Amino acid sequence: MITCHSEYGLLKSVFLKRADDTYLDDGLIDRDWQRLNYLSRPDKAKASVEYINFESVVTKAGGSVSYFPKDATVTIDSIYCRDASIATDGGMIICNMGKPARATEPEVQAMAFQEAGMTILGTITAPGTVEGGDVAWLDPKTLAVGHTYRTNAAGIEQLKSLLSPLGIDVLVAPLPHYKGPTDVFHLMSILSPVDRDLAVVYSPLMPIPFRSELLARGFTLIEVPEKEFDTMGCNVLAMAPRQVMMVKGNPKTRATLEVAGCKVYEFEGNEISVKGGGGPTCLTRPVQREI
């Protein structure tokens, strides 16, 4: 079955935003990196090399790859292209960003989807906010949504209204304050489904009812150690069931994934992932998968 309602099926179509189309010049990087709360300034040349390697792994899945365009109205955060939209079988949902500096990204993505002939199911509007990093499909009929500083109650209600006609249940996971409103902390910071019954998690920041629900649904949980949380150990992209990609430098999580029968691909992600707090799930906007 071909569907948009999966985080683990074989990638059939995906959108990316290349580093060369994001880090347009040193002036743009200098303007953005501190105000966007990056750990340090990305190096444009190194980021380009990292992204080429990252992209080569994504293409191993064999699906079609489309690209969001260069656009001077967006920030360097636009490389994390999952956040501005949500893919559904009824069409794309255009988000309204909880991070004000990223406010222009959804419109740019909507134009790209329309130019590709894709359907727009709906748009989240103020006062509602939703970011794509806060949503994850648990199965084709269940979308988990993190209630965070980036995704608020009004946005979640709008999302429910859009998905209800499709027969989708929305499971809300209220997340903790953690490092506060300026931090990059989404649901997918602590959850990456990599098969129908396997998920990578960081349990110390996971709500107990939500974690219990995952277990009740039959998920085996791969626990990321504390030392690998900040290095994107929990941000794992499934390109197919148990075929996953992660940022290099998380050996314990990788070993646990391999014990669980996963084929693991790694990429150097210091510039494009660690500095901005966005791993491989953030760097991709999957659309269709085969399950």
ABEGO torsion letter per residue (X at the ends): XBBABBAABBBABBBBBBAAAABABAAAAAAAAAAAGBABBBBAAAAAAAAAAAAAAAAAAGBBBBBBBBBAABBAAAABAAAABBBBAAEBBBBBBABAAAAAAAAAAAAAAAAAGBBBAEBBBOABBBBAAABBBABAABBBBBBBAABBAAAAAAAAAAAAAAGBBBBBBBBBAEAEAABBBBAAAABBBABAABBBBBAAABBAAAAAAAAAAGBBBBBBBAAAAAAGAABBBBABBGBBBBBBGBAAAAAAAAAAGBBBBBBBAAAAAAAAGBBAAAABBBABBBX
